[in-house]
């Protein structure tokens, strides 16, 4: 003990000289190495031994020293290399935490639990109920339901699969109501009650949640369930009587035009006077003569021709015209029926009475539509059917001294001539040496 005390005094003197220097702050202290920590502990032990020697308690020195040495040795002193990696503050903190752990309750594993005061060991910890959208795996605890499955939670061992065509995100399925229809594939539409169905032939859909398909443009086709967009609709060759429009597909030829169909880009006009209905003309032979208008008849080589004068026709495809009744007539191409036939204009010296008739002797008429003849003045006459006006009337007999000239007018005889009148057509010369004053 005397040797130990002597050694201790020498060591203490050296430490006092060292402590005469400036004492580091707590912050600087935290940066000290493990070697400095060890030195401080040695000083503490030396002070304790000196105090014991001063009281002359040899037994206490032995007992207390051995006890402190045992405590000191029980604590693992890190090597210089290890202490260089840790601050003194960290070393102390670790030791304090270790001591606390030895005297506190341990937590149950994650996902397990036990009532207060009922946890005797780890076996007392039981799995806690899972949340909605989870199932219990007895090895690892609660796990999220996979995609398109659902769970009410609790202690269920597995999740329930959503009905076909329906789904839900992982961990989001709490009940059957959580399952919703999955987006349909292109070429399909969603029936809110029965799920996805193929689009019918010649229609298309982008899929997803669209509830109906769109029809392809007229003349374009696509197989059932194969149309995702309008570009999937392809044009078919046009049938006869139609032509192909690159933007709108097949379109019918207009009236009086024809086309063989296929990929023809236009229609051809029928010959003049011929025609065919919309979309009905496949070839030139389909062009037929158009029905003629009233007053015309159909000539199969030249088409529609006007009816001649005094004939009529209702039009259509009739090959000829009908004659007006005798004495009646109509202008060319005007007669559409018998009611269009009117009595013809009569010639001079005739009058109209259900046809043209000659004026009687002693009468005259200018003709046309006149319905009667005019009588010549008294004593005058006119030839039957030849007198057009009063000027055509002539005297029937002349008085003495007059004769009938070629125009049937009474003309006075020249000087020294005489005539008995009546129907004499000339005057005679008086005998020589005689005369008649004018």
Secondary structure by P-SEA (a helix, b strand, c coil): caaaaaaaaaaaaaaaaaaccccccaaaaaaccaaaaaaaaaaaaaaaaaaaaaaccaaaaaaaaaaaaaaaaacccccaaaaaaccaaaaaaaaaaaaaaacbbbbccccccccccccccccccccccccccccccccccccccccccccccccccbbbbccccccccccccccccccccccccccbbbccccccccccccbbbccccccbbbbccccbbbcccccccccccccccccccbbbbccccbbbbcccbbbccccccccccccccccccccccccccccccccccccbbbccccccccccccbbbccccccccccccccbbbcccccccccccccccccccccccccbbbbcccbbbcccccccccccccccccccccccccccbbbccccccbbbccccbbbbbcccbbbccccccccccccccccccc
